[in-house]
Amino acid sequence: LYQPRTEFSKALKERQIMFLERMEYYQETGRFNDWLQQNQMAREDVLVARFGGRYGVVWLVFDLDGKYLSYF
């Protein structure tokens, strides 16, 4: 469903602690750190969300305004 970017970024910000805990649980922190280094960004500059698709799981990366940047 469509959601304005402001509401979407607010929801992402509210869930960051949960997503980062899940990232640690699934042992994906190393991949996240690699992505940050490759893209010359800091953890505070991005928001992440876990997405489970039909063929696997990826972590979606957004800027602080909720604009999609990439995935890992």
C-alpha positions, 0 to 999 in steps of 0.5 A, a space after each residue: 500500500 502507498 505510504 507517504 515518505 515522511 510516514 515511511 521514514 518515521 516508521 523505519 526510525 521507530 523500528 531501527 533498534 528491532 532491525 539492528 537486533 535482528 541483524 545481529 541475531 542473523 549474524 549479518 552485521 559484518 555484511 552491513 559494515 562492509 556495505 557501509 564501508 563500500 558506500 562511505 557511509 556511517 551507521 547513523 546515515 542510513 535506515 535498514 529493514 529486513 525483507 523476506 522474499 520468495 527466493 531469500 532475504 535481503 536487507 534494504 537500505 534507506 536514507 534518513 528521509 526514507 529514500 531507497 538507496 540499495 540492498 545487501 
